[in-house]
Amino acid sequence: MRRGPLSFSVRGECAIDASTSPPPTDRTTACAVELSGITKRFPGVVANHDIHLSVRKGTVHALVGENGAGKSTLMKILYGMQKPDEGTIAVDGTQVSFTSPADAIALGIGMVHQHFMLADQLTVLENIVLGSEKPHGIGARARRRITEISDRYGLGVRPDAYVEDLGVADRQRVEILKVLYRGATTLILDEPTAVLVPQEVDALFDNLRELKSEGLSVIFISHKLGEVLSVADDITVIRRGTTVGTAIPSKTTPRQLAELMVGSELPTPETAESTVTDRPMIEVDGLKLLADGGSGRALLDDISFTIHEGEVLGLAGVEGNGQTELIDALIGLKRADSGVIRMAGEDITDRSTRTRREGGVGYIPEDRHRHGLLLESPLWENRILGHVTEKPNSRGKGGFLLDIKGAQADTRRIVEEYDVRTPGIDVTAASLSGGNQQKLIVGREMSHKPRFLIAAHPTRGVDVGAQAQIWDQIREARREGLAVLLISADLDELIGLSDTLRVIYRGRLVADADPASVTPEELGSAMTGAASGHLEHTEDPADAPAPDAPADAPAPAQAAEAPATKDAAEAPATKDAAEAPEDEAR
């Protein structure tokens, strides 16, 4: 029996309709896509149960929910990757049944995945037509159509550019153009802002507004609730596999949305007290890494920094500017061409990855699928990864005997302590949602009490509940003396958790900032090479609150319109920065 709506009011307005019933239709025009009563079961788990979703034509419809809520499964059903066990799908008012993504594409549904699906060695033009090219090759008609679509929606895509030369924001626009080229009128965007700086997010939202002004519909999946409220026309919330409510963005706050998603308030990454000591844990001096085995350009150029016990050093930067190479050098996967790495005063420059791991280096990888998990292996085997010779995974002299029972018992502990939602430890890692995969990795790494933790995008693609748990774990370990290198595309996370901030651009550390005063816009400016040195926050007199305004009233942010400092406005960070082409700025 279906319950009636459970609405609650805030300041006299009913902002959210918390109901398992289909959303009301009085706000809808025509529906581009309508899913009714969708149910999908897998062995041991019900991923979707009686889900309802109605997407109006010419709107941005946000789909939010905690990790494991069933968002990905629902979108795979809509995109024809999986078939529902129950329920119906209607496109433009006609009930349909998909057997493959080709069926969905034929009816105008396109999906841009969180992890881009582009071939780096091909041009933009070749990537866009790949799979739909004519037998005689790529003709002038395809090129003209791509240019027309790009100009029509303000995407600014260059057909002859190689994908490997594009920044993340440009690659995302190529993905959007790829689905538009195939005739998509309903776009599914999965975590589209996860790797973008604030200025690029604004540009993406401009693109989305242009799309909907042309009558296209967008399903926007994100865990960044502030962004959801700023760009969405409608919001559907799902929790534990079922629809729990719909929201009107203009009448809803991030706090209300978070409470509906996970039953708790929106967490913040702020760290109140300082735990930084005067004891250096990691010292990097003059680190240099060259491409092509030492004969190419500098991937890392004269990198130097120190992280003390109890300190979080936040590293901001557009992806592809040397972060991955720095991680590889610190973990021992790549040998630096010059420079020194010391840990607690000991030179570890020439030590192996295993020795560094056993010596107390923890690692939360930037790509959990490629570097953090064996997706087709059970959870208890994934618990062993990176710590094969350490207890409780091994026993005996030198840790050469695998202790399977010990690993399995500790996996159960991690599942319980870190709230990894799974039917058991024998299921594969691939069966978990992204957030639960991340919690398993964090639990694995923190269980070995590291002295130095490399945390690369630790909360990417996880919900607000999982975010809070991961932030709490980092804060607690920091209080106990852990040194952390935090790399993140979430600038609020960097500013909130870090004791010190540095900016990396083209393999060089070009700027530093005080987390207590810097803004995300100022950091974003340095990340694109537009500012350098020490980022001093200077408040424009026009930004100051009026004398009779409340003390806590926020002033309008205009940091994106002006450089962080006078010096930054007058001179680029380096000669390289001055010559950087725009498309490599992100």
N, C-alpha and C positions, 0 to 999 in steps of 0.2 A: 504493500500500500504506500503510495507516494505522499510525503508530507507536504503541508502547505508552506508558503514562504515564511522564513524567519528573518524579518527585517529589523535592523537596529538603527537608531537615529543618533547623529552627532550634531550638536549645536542646532537642534531643531530640524535638521534635514536628513532625509533617508538617503544615505550615500551608497549603501551596499545592499543588494538583495541576496541574502544567503539562503539559497533554496536549491533543492534537487530537481525542481520542476524546470521545464524549458524556459528560457528567458522570455520576458514579455515582448510582444511584437509592436507595441505602439510607437517605439522609436525607430523601427526598421522601415526601410524602403523595400527594395527587392533584395532577396538574399542571393549572394554569389555562391555560397556554399552552406549547406546545412547538414549537420550530423545529428542523428537522433538515436538515443538508446544504445550507443556503441559499447559493446562488451567484448573484451579480449582476454582469454585465459592462457596461461602457460603452466607447465608442470610446477605445482607447488605455490603458484601465485596468480592472483587476478590483477592484471595490469590496468585494465579499464573496466568500469562497471557503470552502465547506464549513463554514459556521458552525452551531454547535449551541447552543441556549439553552432551558433548561427552567425555568419559573417556577412554583413551588408555590403552591397556593391559601393565602390568608391570610398571605402573606409580603411583605417588601420585598426585591426582587432588584436589586442594583446592577449596572449595565453600565458598565464603565470601559475606557478605551483612549486612546491618543494621538490627536491630531487627524489626520484622514484614515484612521483605522483602520477605518472603516466602520460606526460606531455609528448615524449619522443614516440611512444607506441601509437598514440593517437595520430600524430603527424605521419607516421609511416603507413598507417591505414589510409589516411586521406591521399597520400602520394602513391598508393598502390603497391607498397613494399610488403604489406601484410594484409590478410583478410580478417575482417571482424567475425567473431563467433555469433554475435547478435547485433541488431541495429541496422540503420539505413544511412546512405549518403545521397544527398541531392545536390546537383550542380545546375544552377540557373532554373531551379524548380523542377528538374527532371531527375527521378531516382536512377542511380547508376550503380554499377558493380565493377570494381577494378581487379584485374588479375596481375597487373604489372605497372611499373611507373610509366611505361609507354602509353597505357590507357589513360592515366591521369594527365599526362602531357598533352595528349590529343584533345582533351576536354578543357585545356587552358590552365592546368595547375602546375606550377613550377616550384622547386625547392632549392634554396641556397643553404647548404649545410654549414655547420659551425666550422668544420675542418674543410677548407677549400679543396675542390676536386679539379685542379688544373695541372696541365703538363708544363713544367717550367721551361723546357727546351723548345716549346712551340710559341708562335706569335699569338697575340690576342685574337686575331682573325681566325687562325687555325684552331684555337681552343674553342671558340664560339661555335664554329660549324662542325666540330668533331662529332661524328655519329649521325650527322644529318646532311653531310656534303653530297653533291651529285656525283655520279660515276665518273664524269669527265674532269672532276676536280673542283676547285673553288673559283667561281667566276666573278665577273665584275658586279653582277646583280647582288651577290651576297655581301660584297664590300659596301655597295651603296646602301643596302638595307641596314647593315650594322651602323654605318655612319648616321643614317636617318634616325634610328632608334636612340643612339647616343645623344644626338643633338636635341631630339624631341623631349627627352627626360633629363637633360642636363647632366649626363654621366661623364662627359669629357674623356671618353675612351679612345686611345690611339691604336688602330687596328694592326699596325706593323711593329709595335713594340713587343719585345720578348717578355714573357711573363716573369722570367727569372730576374728581370731588371725592374720590376714593379714593386712598390711598397704594398703593405697589407691593405690599405684603404682602396688603392687602385685595383688590386686583385678582387676585392669584394665587389667593386662596380662591374668588373668583367663577369663575375658569377651572375650578378643581377641581369646584365645585358644578355648573357647566355640563355637564361630562361625566357626573357622577353623575346629574343630572336625566335624561339620555338613557339611563340604565340601565347605565352602565359598571360592570363588575366587575373589570376589569383596567385600571389607569391607567398611562400612560406619562408620566413627568415629566422634561422635558428641561432640565437645569441649573436646577432650581427655586430654589436658594439664591444664585444669582449676584448678586442685587441686594438681599439681605436683611441686616440687621444681626444680631448674635449672638442678641439676644432674640427676634427674629422667626424665626430658624432653629429655635430651641428650640420655638417655638409651632407651626411647620410640622411638626416631627418628632412633636410630640404629636398633631397631626391625622393623620399617617400611621399612628401606632400605633393610633389609634382606628379608622381604616379597616381595618387588617389584623385587628383584634380582631373586626370584623364579618364577616370572611371574605373581604374584598377583597384583591386582589393589586396590588402597585405595582412598576413597573419604573423604577428611579431612576438617571438618567444624570447624572454629575457628575465634575468634575476635582478636587474638593476631597476628598482621600483620607481625611482625618480624619473628615469628615462621613459618608463612605461607610461607614467602619468602625463608626461609632457608631449608624447607623440600619438598616443592611442585615442581613438574615438569611443571604443568599447573595450571592456576587459572581462574575460572569463577566468575564474579561479578554479583550479582543480586540486584536490588533496586526497591522497591515498586512493587514487584511481577513479574518483568520481567528481562530478561537478558540485561545488559547494556554494557558488554564488557568482553574480555578475556585478560589475561596478561601473559607475559613470565617473570618468576621470576628474571632471571639473568639481565633483562633490566628494572626492575621496582623497585621503592623505596616505603617504607611504606607510605610516604606522598602522592605519586601519587595514591596508592591503596586506601587510606583513602578518598581522594578527589573523586574518582570514586564511592566509596561506599556511602558516605553521603554528598558529595558536599562541604566538608570543610577539613581543615588541620587536621593532626593527633594530638589529644590533648596530653598534658603531665600532670602528676599529681603533678608537682613541685609547691611548695609554697615558694614564694620569701621572704616575711617579717614574722618576729616572732610576734605572738600576745599573747604569754604566759604571764600570770600575776603571782603574788605571792600569789594569793588567792586560796587555795585548794577547789575543788568542790567534788571530790570523794577520799576518803581515805580508803584503804583496808589494814587491819593489821592482819597478822597471820591466814589467812583464811585456814581452813582445812575441807575437805569433804571426807567422807569414803564411800566405796561401801557397798552394802548389809545392809543398814539401820544402819551403824555405826560399823559394825563388820568386814568389809572386808578391802581390800587394800586402800591406800589413792589415791583418784581421783584428789584431790587438796591438796598440801602439803606446808603449811607455805607460802601462797601467800600474798605478801605485795607490794603495790604501791600507788602512789598519782598522781592524774590528776588535774591540775589547770585549772581555767577558761581560755579559749582561747587556750587550749593545746590539741593536738592530740597525744595520746599514741598508738603507733602501736605494736600489738602483733603478732609475727611471730611464726609459729609452724606447724609441720605436723599434719594433722587432726587426732583427736583421742587422743591427748595428754593433754586433760583437758580444751580445749577452750569451749566446749559445757557446761561442768559442771560449769565453771566460769561464763558464761552468765546466766545460770539458777540461780546461787547464787546471782548474782547482780540484776536480775530482780525479784527475790523472788519466783521462781518456785521450788527451793530446799532450804532447811534450812541447813546452814553450821553447822558442828559438833563443830567447835570452830572458834574464830576469830571475828573481828568487821568490819562492813561496815558503814562509815559515809558519809553523803551527806550535803555539806555546813555546816559542823560542827555538824550535828544532827545524832545520832545513828539510822540507819534504818535497823539494822540487823534482827530485829523481825517483821518488817512491812510487810504487805501483798503486793502482786503484784499490786493490784488495787491502794493501797495507794501510792506506789512508782511511778506508772504511773501518778497519779494525781499530785504528787509532782514534776514532771518534768523529768522523765526518759523516753527517747525515745528509740525505739528498731527496728532496721532493721534486721530481722532474717536471719540466715545462710541458711535456707531452706524455701523459700517463699511459696512452696506448702503445707508444713506440718504445718508451724507456722505463716505464714504471711497472708494467704488468705483463704476464703471459695470459692473454685473454681467454685462451681455450683450456687453461689449467685451473684446477680448483683453488679456492681461496687459501687453503693452508699451504699449498705450494708457493703461492704468491707471497705469503708471509715470509718465506725463506729467502726470497730474492735479495741479493746484495749483502746478506748476512749469513751465508752458508756455513762459515766456520765459527760462528758465534752462538752462544747459548741463547735461548733454549733449542735452537735448531740443530745443534751438534753436541757431541760428547766425545770423551776420550782425549788423549794427548794431541794437541794441535788442532782439535776440532775436526778430525777427518772422518768421524763416524756420524752419519746423519741420524738425528733423533726425531723420528717421524711423530711419535706420540707427544713429545715435548712441543713440537711445532704446531700440532693440531690443538693441543690444550691452550697454547698461547694465542692461537688464532681465535678461539672461542672467547678468550678474555678481551681481545681487541674488538671483536664484533660487539660485545656487550658494553665495554667502556666507551667506545667511540660511536655507538649507535649506528653500526653498519647494518642496514636493513636487508636481510637475506634469510631465506628459509633454512640455510645450513652452510657449513664450511666446505661441503663437498661440491657445491655448485660452481660453475665456472665464473671467472671474473667478468666475462663478457655479458653474463646475465644480470649484472648489477647496473644500476643507473650511474651516470657519470659522477654524481656527488658521493654516492656510496663507494665507488671505486677510489675516489680521492680520500675519503675518510679511512679506508683500509690502508692506503699508502702512508698517510700521516701517522696512523697508529703504529704501523710497522717501524717507521723511522724514529718516532719519539720513544718507542719501547726500548731502544738500545742506548738511551741517555747520551745523545751526542754532545760533544763539546763545541762543535761548529756545524751549523745547519745551513745548507743551501736550499732556500725555498723559492722555487721558480713558479710563479703564478699559482700559489697554493689554493686559492679559492676560485679559480676560473671555472665557470660553468656550474657552480654549486649554489644552492638556495640559501636564504638568509639564516636558516637554522644551522645548516652545516658550516656556513661562514663563521657564525658565532662560536661554534665548537673549535674550529681550527684556530681562530684568533685567540681564544682562551688558552689553547695548548701552547701557542707561541709565547704569549705573555707569561704563562706560568714557568716555562723553561727559561725564559729570559730572566725572570726573578731568581732562578737557581744558577745563573751564571752562563747560560748558553749565549754564544755569539752567533748572530744570524745575518746572512746575506739574503735580503728580500728583493726579488725581482718580480715586478708585477706591472701589468697594463692598467690596473685599477689605481688611478692616482689618489683617490680618497683613501684606499687601503695603504698605499705607500706613505702618505702624509700622516695618517693616523697611527700606524704601528712603528714607524721609524724614529730612531734617535738622531740619525744623520742621513742626509740625502745627497746623492751624487747623480749626475746625468751623463750617460754614455751616448756618443754620437760618432759614427764612422770609426768605431774601435778605439776612441779616445775618451777620457773623462774630461768633459768640457765645462762643467758647472757643478756648483754645490749650493745647498740651500738649507735653511732652518725650517724643519717641519712645523714649528709653532707659528710661522708667519707666512710661508709661501702658499700660493693658491694653485689649484690644478691648472689654470690657464697659464700661469707663469712657468710652471714645469713643462707644460705642453709646448710653450714657445721655445724653451731650451732644447727640448727633444727633437725639434725640427730644424735646429741649427740657427734659429733667429736670435738667441740670447746665449751669453756665456759668462764665465766668472762666477762670483757670488751673487745669487739671486736675492736682492733686497726687495721686500715688498714695500712699495711706496703708494700711499693712499692719496688719490686725487681729491682736492678740496670739494669737488662736486659730489664725490662719493660719500662724504661724511654725513651722518644723520643731522637733521635740523636740531637746533638747540632745545626745542620742546618735544623732540621725539623720545620715546622710551629708550633707555640705555641699551637694551638688548635687541632693538630693532635692526634687522639686517639692512646693510646698504647695498644698492644695486652693484653687481659685479661688472666691471668693464675691463678686467685685466687682459682679456683676449684682444682688446683694441689697441693696447699700448705695450711696448716692451717693458720687461721687468725693471731695467735700470737705464739711465742715460747712456752709460757705456755700451750696454747691449744694443741700444738703438743705433749707435754710431759705428760699431765695428762688429764683424762676424767673429765667431769663436776662434776659427782658424782659417788659414788660406783655403783648406779643403771645404770648410763650411761655406765660405763665400762663393765657391764655384759649384756647389752642389746643385744638380738639376732638381726641379720641383718634384718630379715623380719619385725621387728617392727620399724625399723628406717624409714620406710615409707610404 
